[in-house]
């Protein structure tokens, strides 16, 4: 019977099947490959193709037959004629039977694939690795061709080519890629401006400019992942979304970033910046570009460190219902095998961090002197109770679904990243801060030794940390203590977090009271996290490699294209803020005179008195504790005896009646007698301990004194309760007093807090009720006063149980406001000294780095023009901001209150400590010859009387303009 559907079969198929079947009717005998055979054959043929493709290229088509797959293929007849028309009905039936037997034989063929999807990333990496060197050379050649306007043409006479589907942001097309003599086709594709999506068989590629566009978009908007980008390309080009393009683009993008990283390494090697520790010691020109003109400051550098749990990554685990024998590394973990390493010199290795786990080192004696106020804060402080990231039960917690729980960041005060570390299966443990500090301190010490600097450095190295008080205790008892002491380690607490620490901790660690800290708030990490948290959605389900890759690329781009560009803005804003605060110095002096403060040393004395007072507010002595307990037992005994007396009176006046009522009266009397005996036993024991010969009675002197102690304890408990409720809302309360918050906004926030904070209002009422019963009565507080408190620790001065401090000068609210303003003015003076130094460092760095890069570029241009171009582009990365830097720095000289005669010297370049051959800038020497700049800008001689401010502005403006033209030309 004829088949219902007419099949188109070529004669070649019929002949081949006939030859296989022998007589045309027997079943075809087809070979069945063993597991792994097909894989080995395919990889062997692919390797051979890579070796000879440049010699014998083959036009590849999307429907190309894969020779490694031994499965019959049915091909259509060229003329479109059917076998029935050509052979007749009888012959057609025989052919149909043969074809059916062939299909039956095909169904019996099975292919066992020995490959595993878990290791395909590893195998692809091994194929990519030998090709990267050629791809790097090709990429730099493509950059040079693009710079010169001579891209590689599609057709070159005498050069073979391959056909590839190229995906661009605005179009997809077939392109011919000439094989220009490279060892691998991948290098030839990169030389033409395209990155392949696979290491061996090249069917698809993405244009370099598309990859560059996505890279910059991602770094500017980290929420943008590959999927929406590919969908946007599909939308622009008018075809539906094709999911396979995501995997292809990801492979090409990984290759692109690897090539970019290797190019950066070549540039660093050419500039002598390829040592592992070079970047961390030269990240910030304002902090780390030491000059011979630098003056010794109390704090030589300020950094901040903190942990962030937003950049966590879900660990890939086997599903519970999956019974397949998957190879897992650990308990149920099914992470793909990926030998690639990301992070560069930004991330600390996990091994380096684990070395500083507390179980790996023994406690050492702290080097803080006995009796020091800081040691007392450690012993009596309660910051660990208030801050969850300082609590062992939270830092040691391992979140089961996450592998990396976040990052630990070290950053300079200007916002440039110094180092990063992964927080693995734990919270913000001490080992992350210790490892980070050791890496930075040890590297700085080795750098000083290499520069010939002997002895400990001048000035402190300030580490701001939200739990700096607790962390410093760990540092001082760890093996890091000697190095920390040698390098001048200074632990501090940031301004925002510090407001929630208790007052004793603030006096020792708050930045406001640190000499030389200036106006720095120590909250740089929080500002950085507010932007980097946008990475969370992209990396939550990424691989270990891709997570670090994205974080590193974001950090590098932010450092060089955003933070560096805002350095001059940072300096100008801080300079302006310092001048504004210094402008209030006269009004502060008047207020101090009105308050009877005729010497600034009085304010420092007040801080010392407050510290001594808080130190004396330790726990009650044992004798007082026993007295309060004895008093409480006497009160309880009195109440129990009253109940027993009433029970006896009820029993005596009772008239016999029902049996149940009689039993109830007997039970009440029996219970009262038992309670009396128990309390009497406790009273006798306490009398023996206190050596009380005559029992205290109500109205006696001892009774009244013990009652006052008990009332004081209730007072402190009410105060603790109120403070505890405010801790959770401290940041909202502190927001009300941040400089710049308007009156309406403050009232709005206060109203919102009042409406939803009934518990705080109840705690205030409870506190006031106890405060009125104190002798003498303590000061009551209300809601408005709590909101107006500058920080929560103001409650600490109310914790008095033995003396009235309301009349002490440092406890008067008006004087406390004066103290805060006084230390802000002192900080403004320190800030100006620091900013002056940073301005000169930035100007020097701009000049010296530009000169160094230009000289290196000119030296390499004749022999290695491709590398010279990369050095030029590296110079342009930062050089693009030099013009705006000079403009902003020049605007500082025009601020009201700027002192030209004293401070103009900081706006000229100095001499770097690390560069011995750095003479003064020729432009400065030229201006000096014209009488524009004197060697010693700080002297105010009679010869300078003719130079007014107008002339100085013009000369500095001319210097900066000429320097800009020379360095950018």
C-alpha positions in Angstrom: 0.0 0.0 0.0 1.2 3.4 -0.8 2.1 5.7 2.0 -0.5 8.4 2.7 2.2 11.0 2.6 4.5 11.4 -0.4 8.1 11.4 0.7 10.8 13.2 -1.3 13.9 10.9 -1.2 17.0 11.4 -3.4 18.6 8.7 -5.4 21.7 9.0 -3.3 19.8 7.9 -0.3 18.3 4.9 -2.1 21.6 3.8 -3.4 23.3 4.2 -0.1 20.6 2.3 1.7 20.7 -0.4 -0.9 24.4 -0.8 -0.5 24.0 -1.0 3.3 21.2 -3.6 3.0 23.0 -5.8 0.6 19.9 -7.3 -1.3 17.9 -4.2 -0.6 15.6 -5.9 1.8 17.7 -6.7 4.9 18.0 -4.4 7.9 20.8 -1.9 7.9 23.6 -2.7 10.3 24.7 0.6 11.9 27.6 1.0 14.4 26.8 1.9 18.0 29.5 4.0 19.6 30.6 3.4 23.2 30.4 6.2 25.8 33.0 8.8 25.3 33.9 7.8 21.7 31.9 10.6 20.1 33.3 13.2 22.5 36.9 12.2 21.8 36.3 12.1 18.1 34.6 15.5 18.1 37.3 17.2 20.2 40.1 15.7 18.1 38.5 16.9 14.9 37.9 20.4 16.4 41.5 20.7 17.5 42.7 19.6 14.1 40.4 22.2 12.5 41.8 25.0 14.7 45.4 24.1 13.7 44.7 24.1 10.0 41.8 26.5 9.6 44.2 29.4 8.6 45.7 27.1 6.0 42.6 25.3 4.7 39.6 27.4 5.8 36.1 26.0 5.3 33.0 28.1 4.8 30.8 27.4 7.8 27.1 27.6 7.6 24.5 27.5 10.2 23.1 24.2 8.9 26.5 22.7 8.4 26.6 18.9 8.9 28.5 17.9 12.0 30.7 15.0 11.0 31.0 13.9 14.6 27.4 13.0 14.7 26.9 9.7 12.8 23.2 10.0 12.2 21.8 9.6 8.7 20.5 12.8 7.1 17.6 12.8 4.6 18.3 15.4 1.8 15.8 16.8 -0.6 16.1 16.1 -4.4 17.6 18.9 -6.3 14.9 19.0 -8.9 12.0 18.7 -6.5 10.7 15.5 -8.3 9.3 12.7 -6.2 10.6 9.1 -6.3 7.2 7.9 -7.3 7.1 10.0 -10.4 10.7 8.9 -11.3 10.6 5.1 -10.5 6.9 4.2 -10.7 4.5 2.8 -8.2 6.1 -0.6 -7.7 9.6 0.8 -7.4 8.2 3.4 -5.1 6.7 0.9 -2.7 10.1 -1.0 -2.5 11.9 2.3 -1.8 9.3 3.2 0.9 9.9 -0.2 2.6 13.6 0.3 2.5 13.3 3.8 3.9 11.0 2.5 6.6 13.5 -0.1 7.6 16.2 2.5 7.6 14.1 4.6 10.0 13.5 1.6 12.2 17.3 1.1 12.4 17.8 4.8 13.2 15.5 4.4 16.2 17.7 1.8 17.6 20.8 4.0 17.4 21.6 5.7 20.7 24.3 8.1 21.5 25.9 8.2 25.0 27.4 11.6 25.7 30.2 11.4 28.2 30.3 15.1 28.7 29.0 16.9 31.8 27.4 20.3 31.8 29.1 21.1 35.1 32.6 21.0 33.6 31.9 22.6 30.3 33.0 26.0 31.6 36.3 24.4 32.6 36.8 22.8 29.2 35.9 26.1 27.4 38.4 27.9 29.6 41.2 25.4 28.7 40.4 26.1 25.0 40.3 29.9 25.6 43.6 30.2 27.6 46.2 29.6 24.8 44.3 32.0 22.6 44.3 35.1 24.9 47.8 36.3 24.2 47.1 36.5 20.5 43.7 38.1 21.2 45.4 40.8 23.3 47.8 41.7 20.5 44.9 41.6 18.0 42.8 43.9 20.2 45.6 46.5 20.6 46.1 46.4 16.8 42.4 46.9 16.3 42.5 49.9 18.7 45.4 51.4 16.7 43.6 50.9 13.4 40.5 52.5 14.8 42.5 55.4 16.0 44.1 55.8 12.6 40.8 55.3 10.8 42.0 52.2 8.9 39.9 49.2 10.0 40.6 45.7 8.6 38.6 45.2 5.4 36.4 42.2 4.8 38.3 41.0 1.8 42.1 41.0 1.4 43.7 39.7 -1.8 45.5 36.4 -1.3 44.0 36.0 2.3 41.3 33.5 3.0 38.4 34.4 5.2 35.5 32.8 7.1 31.9 33.7 7.3 30.5 34.7 10.7 27.2 36.1 11.9 28.0 39.4 13.7 25.7 40.9 16.2 26.0 44.6 16.8 23.9 46.9 18.9 22.1 48.3 15.8 22.3 45.5 13.3 23.1 41.8 12.7 24.7 40.7 9.4 26.9 38.1 7.8 30.5 39.2 7.7 33.7 37.8 6.0 36.5 37.8 8.5 40.0 37.6 6.8 42.5 35.3 8.5 45.5 37.6 8.7 48.1 35.1 9.7 47.2 34.7 13.4 47.7 31.3 15.0 44.0 31.2 16.0 40.9 32.4 14.2 39.8 34.1 17.4 42.7 36.5 17.2 41.8 37.3 13.5 38.2 38.0 14.5 39.4 40.4 17.3 41.7 42.1 14.9 38.7 42.8 12.7 36.7 44.2 15.7 34.6 41.2 16.8 34.8 38.8 19.7 33.7 35.2 19.1 31.2 33.5 21.4 33.0 30.2 21.5 36.7 29.3 21.5 36.7 26.7 18.7 33.8 26.8 16.1 33.0 30.3 15.2 29.5 30.9 14.0 28.5 34.0 16.0 30.5 37.0 17.1 29.7 40.3 18.8 31.2 43.6 17.8 33.8 45.1 20.2 32.0 48.4 20.4 28.8 46.6 21.5 30.7 44.8 24.3 32.3 48.1 25.3 28.9 49.8 25.3 27.4 47.1 27.6 30.5 47.4 29.9 30.1 51.1 30.4 26.3 50.9 30.8 26.7 48.2 33.4 29.3 50.1 35.4 27.1 53.2 35.3 23.9 51.3 36.0 24.7 48.0 37.8 21.1 46.9 37.7 21.5 46.3 34.0 22.2 42.6 33.4 22.8 40.8 30.1 19.2 39.7 29.6 17.6 43.1 29.3 20.5 44.3 27.2 20.0 41.4 24.7 16.3 42.0 24.7 16.8 45.6 23.9 19.1 44.7 21.0 16.3 42.3 19.7 13.8 45.1 20.0 15.9 47.6 18.2 16.6 45.2 15.3 13.0 44.0 15.1 13.1 40.3 15.9 11.8 38.4 18.9 14.0 37.7 21.9 16.4 34.7 21.3 17.5 33.3 24.7 20.5 31.6 23.2 22.0 35.0 22.5 22.5 35.5 26.3 24.9 32.6 26.6 26.7 33.6 23.5 27.0 37.2 24.6 28.2 36.1 28.1 31.0 34.0 26.6 32.1 36.9 24.3 31.9 39.4 27.2 34.0 37.2 29.4 36.6 37.0 26.7 36.5 40.8 26.2 37.0 41.5 29.9 39.9 39.0 30.1 41.6 40.8 27.2 41.0 44.2 28.8 42.5 42.9 32.1 45.6 41.7 30.3 45.9 45.0 28.4 45.8 46.8 31.8 48.5 44.5 33.0 50.7 45.2 30.0 50.3 48.9 30.6 51.1 48.5 34.3 54.3 46.5 33.4 55.4 49.2 31.0 54.9 51.9 33.7 56.5 49.8 36.5 53.2 49.5 38.4 52.8 45.7 38.1 53.7 44.7 41.7 50.8 43.2 43.7 50.8 46.0 46.2 51.2 48.9 43.9 47.6 49.8 43.5 46.6 49.7 47.2 49.5 52.1 48.0 48.9 54.5 45.2 45.1 54.5 44.9 44.4 58.0 46.1 46.7 60.9 45.0 45.4 63.1 47.8 46.0 60.5 50.6 49.1 58.6 49.4 51.1 60.9 47.1 53.5 62.1 49.8 55.5 65.3 49.2 58.6 66.7 50.6 56.7 69.9 51.3 54.2 68.0 53.6 53.9 69.2 57.2 53.4 66.7 60.0 49.7 66.3 60.8 48.2 64.6 63.8 46.4 62.2 61.5 48.4 61.4 58.3 45.6 59.4 56.6 42.0 58.5 57.3 40.3 55.4 56.0 37.0 53.7 56.7 36.0 50.0 56.8 32.7 48.2 57.1 30.8 45.2 56.0 27.9 45.1 53.7 25.5 42.1 53.3 23.7 43.3 50.2 26.1 41.7 47.8 25.4 38.2 48.8 25.3 35.2 46.5 23.0 32.2 46.6 24.9 28.9 46.7 23.8 26.5 44.1 22.6 23.2 45.7 21.1 20.0 44.4 17.3 19.9 44.6 15.9 17.7 47.3 14.0 15.6 44.8 17.0 15.1 42.5 18.3 11.6 42.9 20.8 11.8 40.1 24.3 10.8 41.0 25.7 14.3 40.5 29.3 15.0 41.5 29.1 17.6 44.3 31.8 19.4 46.1 30.5 19.4 49.6 27.0 18.7 50.9 24.6 19.1 48.0 26.6 21.8 46.3 26.4 21.7 42.5 28.6 24.7 41.6 30.1 24.5 38.1 33.8 23.8 38.0 35.3 27.1 37.0 39.1 27.6 37.3 38.9 31.3 36.4 39.9 33.8 39.0 38.5 37.3 39.3 39.1 40.2 41.6 42.6 41.1 40.6 44.4 43.2 43.3 41.1 44.4 44.8 40.1 41.2 46.7 41.9 39.5 49.5 42.0 35.7 49.1 39.9 33.6 51.4 43.0 31.9 52.7 44.5 35.3 53.7 41.3 36.2 55.6 41.0 32.8 57.4 44.5 33.2 58.8 43.1 35.9 61.1 40.2 33.8 62.5 40.4 33.9 66.2 40.8 30.1 66.5 44.1 30.4 64.5 45.8 32.7 67.0 46.2 32.8 70.8 45.3 35.8 72.9 48.2 38.1 73.6 48.4 40.7 76.4 47.0 44.1 75.3 49.5 46.9 75.1 47.0 49.5 76.4 48.4 50.7 79.9 46.5 49.5 82.9 44.0 52.0 84.2 43.6 53.7 80.8 40.2 55.2 80.1 39.9 53.2 76.9 40.4 49.9 78.9 37.7 50.9 81.3 35.3 51.6 78.3 36.1 48.0 77.0 35.3 46.5 80.4 32.1 48.4 81.2 30.8 49.4 77.8 27.6 48.1 76.3 28.2 48.8 72.6 28.2 45.1 71.9 24.7 44.9 73.2 23.5 47.7 70.9 25.3 46.8 67.7 24.3 43.5 66.1 27.4 43.3 63.9 29.5 43.3 67.1 27.6 40.4 68.7 29.1 36.9 68.4 25.8 35.3 67.9 25.2 37.4 64.8 28.8 37.5 63.4 29.1 33.8 63.6 25.8 33.1 62.0 26.0 31.1 58.7 23.1 31.7 56.3 22.5 28.3 54.7 21.3 29.5 51.3 24.2 31.9 50.7 27.9 31.2 50.1 29.2 34.7 50.1 27.2 36.8 52.6 28.6 40.1 51.5 31.8 42.1 51.2 34.1 43.9 53.7 35.3 47.2 52.3 38.4 49.4 53.1 38.1 52.8 51.5 39.9 56.1 51.9 38.1 59.2 53.0 37.8 60.5 49.4 35.9 57.3 48.4 38.6 55.3 46.5 38.5 51.6 47.2 41.6 50.2 48.8 40.7 46.5 49.3 37.7 44.1 49.4 37.1 40.8 51.1 34.3 38.3 50.8 32.4 37.5 53.9 31.9 33.7 53.5 29.2 31.8 55.3 29.3 34.2 58.3 28.4 37.7 59.4 30.8 40.6 60.0 33.3 38.7 62.0 36.5 40.2 63.4 38.8 38.2 61.0 37.7 40.4 58.1 38.7 43.6 59.7 42.0 42.1 61.1 43.0 40.7 57.7 42.1 43.9 55.9 44.1 46.0 58.4 47.1 43.7 58.3 47.2 43.8 54.5 47.2 47.6 54.4 49.5 48.2 57.4 52.0 45.6 56.3 52.1 46.9 52.8 52.6 50.5 53.9 55.4 49.4 56.2 57.2 47.6 53.4 56.8 50.6 51.1 58.4 52.9 53.7 61.3 50.6 54.0 61.8 50.4 50.3 61.8 54.2 50.2 64.5 54.4 52.9 62.2 55.8 55.5 63.2 54.4 58.9 61.2 54.3 62.2 57.5 54.6 62.7 55.6 57.1 60.5 54.7 60.5 61.7 51.0 61.0 62.5 48.3 58.5 63.2 46.5 56.2 60.7 42.8 56.6 61.5 40.5 53.7 60.9 36.8 54.6 61.1 34.5 51.7 61.9 30.9 51.6 63.2 32.1 49.3 66.0 35.6 50.7 66.2 35.4 50.6 70.0 34.8 46.8 70.1 37.1 46.2 67.2 40.0 48.0 68.8 39.7 45.7 71.8 40.1 42.7 69.4 43.1 44.4 67.6 44.9 45.0 70.9 44.7 41.4 72.0 45.5 39.9 68.6 48.9 39.3 66.9 48.2 42.5 64.9 48.8 44.6 68.0 52.6 45.2 67.5 52.2 46.2 63.9 49.2 48.4 64.7 51.1 50.2 67.4 54.1 50.7 65.2 52.1 52.2 62.3 50.1 54.5 64.6 46.7 52.8 64.5 43.9 55.1 65.7 40.4 53.5 66.1 37.4 55.9 65.8 33.7 55.7 65.3 31.9 57.5 62.5 29.7 60.4 63.3 26.4 58.9 62.3 27.0 55.5 64.0 28.8 57.2 67.0 25.6 59.0 68.1 24.1 55.6 69.1 27.2 54.7 71.2 27.1 55.4 74.9 28.7 58.7 76.1 31.8 57.1 77.6 32.6 55.5 74.3 32.0 58.7 72.4 34.5 60.6 74.5 37.2 58.2 73.5 36.2 57.2 69.9 33.9 59.8 68.4 35.5 61.7 65.5 34.3 65.0 66.9 36.8 64.8 69.7 39.8 63.4 67.8 42.6 65.9 67.3 43.4 66.3 63.7 40.3 64.5 62.3 38.9 67.8 60.9 35.4 67.7 59.6 35.5 64.1 58.4 32.4 62.0 59.4 34.0 58.6 58.8 30.9 57.3 57.0 32.4 56.9 53.5 31.5 53.2 53.4 27.8 54.0 53.8 28.0 56.4 50.9 29.7 53.8 48.8 27.3 51.1 49.7 24.3 53.3 48.8 25.5 53.1 45.2 27.1 49.6 45.1 23.9 48.0 46.4 22.5 48.3 42.9 24.7 45.3 42.1 22.7 43.0 44.3 20.1 42.0 41.8 22.7 41.1 39.2 25.0 39.0 41.4 22.5 37.3 43.7 22.4 34.1 41.5 25.7 34.6 39.6 28.6 32.2 39.8 31.6 32.8 42.1 33.6 34.0 39.2 31.0 36.3 37.7 30.2 37.8 41.1 33.7 38.9 41.7 34.1 40.0 38.1 31.1 42.3 38.3 32.2 43.8 41.7 35.7 44.4 40.5 34.7 46.0 37.2 32.3 48.3 39.1 34.9 49.2 41.6 37.6 50.0 39.0 35.2 52.0 36.9 33.8 54.0 39.9 37.3 54.7 41.1 38.7 56.0 37.8 35.6 57.5 36.2 33.6 58.9 39.1 35.4 59.2 42.4 38.7 60.5 40.9 36.7 63.0 38.9 35.1 64.3 42.1 38.3 64.7 44.1 38.5 68.4 43.4 34.8 68.7 44.2 35.4 67.0 47.6 38.3 69.3 48.4 36.4 72.4 47.4 33.3 71.5 49.4 35.3 70.7 52.5 37.3 73.9 52.2 34.1 75.9 51.8 32.5 74.1 54.8 35.6 74.8 56.9 35.6 78.5 56.1 31.9 78.7 56.9 32.4 77.2 60.3 35.4 79.4 61.0 33.2 82.3 60.1 31.2 81.5 63.3 34.3 81.7 65.5 33.5 85.3 66.6 30.0 84.5 67.7 31.3 81.4 69.5 33.8 83.6 71.4 31.0 85.9 72.5 28.9 83.0 73.7 31.9 81.6 75.6 32.4 85.0 77.3 28.8 85.2 78.3 29.1 81.7 79.8 32.1 82.7 81.8 34.6 80.7 79.7 37.6 82.9 79.4 40.1 80.1 78.4 39.7 77.4 75.7 41.4 74.9 78.0 38.3 75.0 80.2 36.4 73.1 77.5 39.0 70.3 77.4 38.8 70.2 81.2 35.1 69.7 81.0 35.6 66.7 78.8 38.0 65.2 81.4 35.6 65.8 84.2 32.8 64.2 82.3 35.0 61.2 81.6 35.9 60.9 85.2 32.3 61.2 86.3 31.2 58.5 83.8 34.0 56.2 84.9 32.9 56.5 88.5 29.4 55.5 87.5 30.3 51.8 87.7 28.0 49.2 89.2 26.9 49.6 92.8 29.3 48.3 95.4 28.5 44.9 97.0 27.6 46.5 100.3 25.0 48.8 98.6 23.6 45.8 96.7 23.1 43.9 99.9 21.6 46.9 101.6 19.0 47.3 98.8 18.3 43.5 98.9 17.8 43.7 102.7 15.6 46.7 102.4 13.5 44.8 99.8 13.1 41.8 102.1 12.0 44.0 105.0 9.4 45.7 102.8 8.2 42.2 101.7 8.2 41.0 105.3 6.1 44.0 106.3 3.6 43.3 103.5 3.5 39.6 104.3 2.8 40.3 108.0 0.0 42.6 107.0 -1.6 39.8 104.9 -1.1 37.3 107.8 -2.7 39.7 110.3 -5.7 40.2 108.0 -6.0 36.4 107.6 -5.9 35.8 111.3 -8.5 38.5 111.9 -10.8 36.9 109.3 -10.3 33.5 111.0 -11.1 34.8 114.5 -14.2 36.7 113.3 -15.4 33.7 111.3 -18.6 32.0 112.2 -18.8 28.3 111.3 -20.6 27.7 108.1 -19.9 25.7 105.0 -17.0 23.4 105.0 -15.4 24.8 101.8 -15.3 28.3 103.2 -13.6 27.1 106.3 -10.9 25.2 104.4 -10.2 28.4 102.3 -9.6 30.5 105.4 -7.3 27.9 106.8 -5.3 27.6 103.5 -4.9 31.4 103.3 -3.6 31.6 106.8 -1.2 28.7 106.2 0.2 30.2 103.0 0.8 33.5 104.7 2.7 31.8 107.6 4.9 29.9 105.1 5.8 33.1 103.2 6.6 34.8 106.5 9.0 32.0 107.5 10.7 32.1 104.1 11.2 35.9 104.2 12.4 35.8 107.8 15.0 33.2 106.8 16.3 35.6 104.1 16.2 38.5 106.5 18.3 36.6 109.0 20.9 35.7 106.4 21.2 39.3 105.2 21.5 40.6 108.7 24.3 38.2 109.3 26.1 39.4 106.2 25.6 43.1 106.9 26.3 42.6 110.6 22.9 44.3 111.5 22.4 44.1 115.2 19.2 46.0 115.4 16.6 45.4 112.6 15.8 48.4 110.5 12.4 49.9 111.0 10.5 52.4 108.9 11.6 55.9 109.6 15.1 54.9 110.8 18.2 56.4 109.1 19.3 53.2 107.6 15.8 52.5 106.3 15.7 55.9 104.5 19.2 55.5 103.0 18.4 52.1 101.6 15.1 53.3 100.2 17.0 56.1 98.4 19.3 53.4 96.9 16.3 51.4 95.7 14.6 54.4 94.2 17.9 55.2 92.4 18.0 51.7 90.9 14.4 52.1 89.7 15.4 55.5 88.2 18.2 53.9 86.3 16.0 51.1 85.0 13.5 53.6 83.7 16.3 55.5 82.0 17.7 52.3 80.5 14.3 51.4 79.2 13.8 54.8 77.6 17.3 54.7 76.1 16.8 51.1 74.7 13.6 52.2 72.9 15.4 55.1 71.4 18.3 53.0 70.0 16.1 51.6 67.2 15.2 55.0 66.1 18.5 56.8 66.8 19.2 57.5 63.1 15.9 59.1 62.6 16.4 61.2 65.7 19.9 62.2 64.6 18.6 63.1 61.2 16.6 65.9 62.9 19.8 67.6 64.0 21.9 67.1 60.9 23.3 70.4 59.6 21.2 71.5 56.7 17.9 69.9 57.8 15.3 72.6 57.6 12.9 73.6 60.3 9.9 72.3 58.5 11.5 69.0 57.8 12.6 68.6 61.4 9.1 69.3 62.7 7.6 66.9 60.1 10.0 64.1 61.3 9.3 64.9 64.9 5.5 64.7 64.3 5.8 61.4 62.5 8.0 59.9 65.2 5.6 61.1 67.9 2.6 59.5 66.3 4.1 56.0 65.9 6.2 56.0 69.0 3.7 55.5 71.8 6.1 53.1 73.6 8.6 55.9 73.8 6.0 58.3 75.2 5.0 55.7 77.9 8.7 55.2 78.8 9.1 59.0 79.2 6.0 59.1 81.5 7.5 56.2 83.5 10.8 57.9 83.8 9.3 61.2 84.9 7.2 59.5 87.5 10.3 57.9 89.1 12.4 61.1 88.7 9.9 63.1 90.8 10.3 60.7 93.7 14.0 61.1 93.8 15.7 63.1 96.5 16.5 65.6 95.2 14.0 65.3 92.3 15.7 64.7 89.0 15.2 66.7 85.9 12.2 65.6 83.9 12.2 65.2 80.1 9.5 65.6 77.5 9.1 64.5 73.9 10.4 67.8 72.4 13.5 67.7 74.6 14.3 64.1 73.5 14.0 65.1 69.9 16.3 68.1 70.4 19.0 66.1 72.0 22.1 66.2 69.8 22.8 62.5 70.4 21.4 59.7 72.5 24.3 59.6 75.0 23.0 62.8 76.6 21.0 60.4 78.8 24.3 59.2 80.3 24.7 62.4 82.3 21.4 61.7 84.0 22.6 58.4 85.5 23.6 59.9 88.9 22.5 58.2 92.0 24.9 59.7 94.6 25.2 63.4 93.7 23.3 66.1 91.9 25.2 67.1 88.7 22.6 69.5 87.4 24.7 72.5 88.4 28.0 71.2 87.0 29.1 73.5 84.1 29.6 70.6 81.6 26.1 69.2 82.3 24.3 72.5 81.6 22.6 72.1 78.1 23.7 75.6 76.9 27.3 74.8 77.8 27.1 71.4 76.0 26.0 73.2 72.8 29.0 75.5 73.2 31.3 72.5 73.6 30.0 70.9 70.4 30.5 74.1 68.4 33.9 74.7 69.9 35.1 71.3 68.7 33.6 71.9 65.3 35.7 75.1 65.0 38.8 73.2 66.1 38.0 70.6 63.5 37.6 73.2 60.8 41.1 74.5 61.5 42.4 70.9 61.2 40.4 70.3 58.1 42.0 73.3 56.3 45.5 72.1 57.2 44.6 68.6 55.7 42.9 70.0 52.6 45.8 72.3 51.9 48.1 69.3 51.8 45.7 67.3 49.7 45.3 70.1 47.2 49.1 70.3 46.6 49.3 66.5 46.4 46.6 66.4 43.7 48.2 69.2 41.6 51.6 67.5 41.9 50.1 64.1 40.9 48.3 65.6 37.9 51.5 67.2 36.6 53.9 64.3 37.3 51.6 61.5 36.1 50.9 63.3 32.9 54.6 63.9 32.2 55.5 60.3 33.1 52.8 58.9 30.8 53.6 61.2 27.9 57.3 60.4 28.1 56.6 56.6 28.2 54.2 57.0 25.3 56.8 58.8 23.2 59.4 56.3 24.0 57.3 53.3 22.9 55.7 54.9 19.9 58.5 54.0 17.4 58.9 50.4 18.6 55.5 49.4 20.0 52.8 51.8 18.8 50.0 49.5 19.9 51.1 49.6 23.6 51.9 53.3 23.3 48.3 53.9 22.3 47.0 52.0 25.3 49.2 54.2 27.6 47.8 57.2 25.9 44.2 56.0 26.6 45.2 55.3 30.2 46.4 58.8 30.5 43.2 60.1 29.0 41.1 58.2 31.5 42.2 60.5 34.3 43.4 63.4 32.1 39.9 64.1 31.0 39.2 65.4 34.6 42.3 67.6 34.9 40.7 70.6 33.4 37.7 70.5 35.7 40.1 69.8 38.6 42.0 73.0 37.9 38.8 75.0 37.5 37.5 73.8 40.9 40.7 74.3 42.7 41.0 77.8 41.3 37.5 78.5 42.5 38.7 77.8 46.1 41.0 80.8 45.9 37.9 83.0 45.3 36.0 81.8 48.3 35.2 84.4 51.0 37.7 84.1 53.8 40.5 82.6 51.7 43.9 83.8 53.0 46.1 84.5 49.9 49.3 85.5 51.6 49.5 82.3 53.6 47.7 79.6 51.5 48.6 80.4 47.9 51.7 78.2 48.1 49.6 75.1 48.3 48.3 75.6 44.8 51.6 75.0 43.2 53.1 71.5 42.6 55.6 70.1 45.0 58.1 67.2 44.9 57.0 63.7 45.4 58.8 61.6 48.0 58.9 58.5 45.7 60.3 60.4 42.7 63.9 61.7 43.2 64.2 63.3 39.8 61.2 65.5 40.1 62.3 69.1 39.9 60.0 72.0 40.1 57.7 72.4 37.3 59.2 74.4 34.4 56.0 76.5 34.2 56.5 77.5 37.9 60.1 78.5 37.2 59.0 80.6 34.3 56.4 82.4 36.4 59.1 82.9 39.1 61.4 84.5 36.5 58.6 86.9 35.6 58.1 87.7 39.3 54.9 85.8 39.6 55.9 83.2 42.3 58.4 83.5 45.1 60.4 80.5 46.4 59.0 80.9 49.9 55.3 81.7 49.5 54.7 81.7 53.2 56.8 84.8 53.9 55.0 88.1 54.0 57.9 90.4 53.2 57.8 94.1 52.3 58.6 93.3 48.7 55.2 91.6 48.3 53.2 94.6 49.4 52.6 95.6 45.8 51.0 92.2 45.0 47.3 92.6 45.6 44.7 89.8 45.4 43.7 90.7 41.9 47.2 90.2 40.7 47.5 86.9 42.5 44.3 85.6 41.0 45.5 86.4 37.5 48.9 84.7 38.1 47.4 81.5 39.5 44.8 81.4 36.7 47.6 81.9 34.2 49.7 79.1 35.7 46.9 76.6 35.8 45.8 77.5 32.2 49.3 77.1 30.8 49.9 73.9 32.7 46.6 72.6 31.3 47.6 73.4 27.7 51.0 71.8 28.0 49.9 68.6 29.7 46.9 68.0 27.5 48.8 69.0 24.3 
